[in-house]
Every structure is written in structure tokens, then in C-alpha cells.
Amino acid sequence: MHTSPEPIATREEAAQEREKLLDFFARGLCCITVHGALGDRVEPSEAALAQAKVVADDYLAAYEEWLVQLAARNAEEAEEGPQ
């Protein structure tokens, strides 16, 4: 994941970080379901990761949409000034 204090500046960097985040989320979802069912440490299969990435992508897309809406609201409030 992006750990430097520098902001992500290019679309390529953003795409790389998004893929890393999706993989992280997918592995977490797999671990939750596998650990819950088997109770031991099992590395998720590629098929399981692919399915989990679809779910993770939905969550990440919703989060990104929320961030855009939040930024737009904050920009509107900043334009209106203090009340």
C-alpha cells in the first residue's frame, strides 16, 4: 500500500493503489469466511480471491462515490462561507 506521505499524483499510481486495496479487502473477506468455516489458516484459492475481489470492488466503488459527494459538499460549504 501507499505508505509515503506524498499524495498519489497520477492515474497509474491511483490504479495501482486501488488494486492493492482490492487485494487486501479480498484476502480479508476470504480469511473471514475460511477461518469461520475451517478455523485454521488456509491460503485462499485464486477463484475465491477473484470472487472476493468482486465484492470488495463494490464496497470500494461505493466508498469512492461517498468521498466524491463529501468533497463536493465540503466545497459548496466553503464557497458559502461561515454562517
C-alpha positions, 0 to 999 in steps of 0.5 A, spaced: 500 500 500 501 507 499 505 508 505 509 515 503 506 521 505 506 524 498 499 524 495 498 519 489 499 524 483 497 520 477 492 515 474 497 509 474 499 510 481 491 511 483 490 504 479 495 501 482 493 503 489 486 501 488 488 494 486 492 493 492 486 495 496 482 490 492 487 485 494 487 486 501 479 487 502 479 480 498 484 476 502 480 479 508 473 477 506 476 470 504 480 469 511 473 471 514 469 466 511 475 460 511 477 461 518 469 461 520 468 455 516 475 451 517 478 455 523 485 454 521 489 458 516 488 456 509 491 460 503 485 462 499 484 459 492 485 464 486 477 463 484 475 465 491 480 471 491 477 473 484 470 472 487 472 476 493 475 481 489 468 482 486 465 484 492 470 488 495 470 492 488 463 494 490 464 496 497 470 500 494 466 503 488 461 505 493 466 508 498 469 512 492 462 515 490 461 517 498 468 521 498 466 524 491 459 527 494 463 529 501 468 533 497 463 536 493 459 538 499 465 540 503 466 545 497 459 548 496 460 549 504 466 553 503 464 557 497 458 559 502 462 561 507 461 561 515 454 562 517 
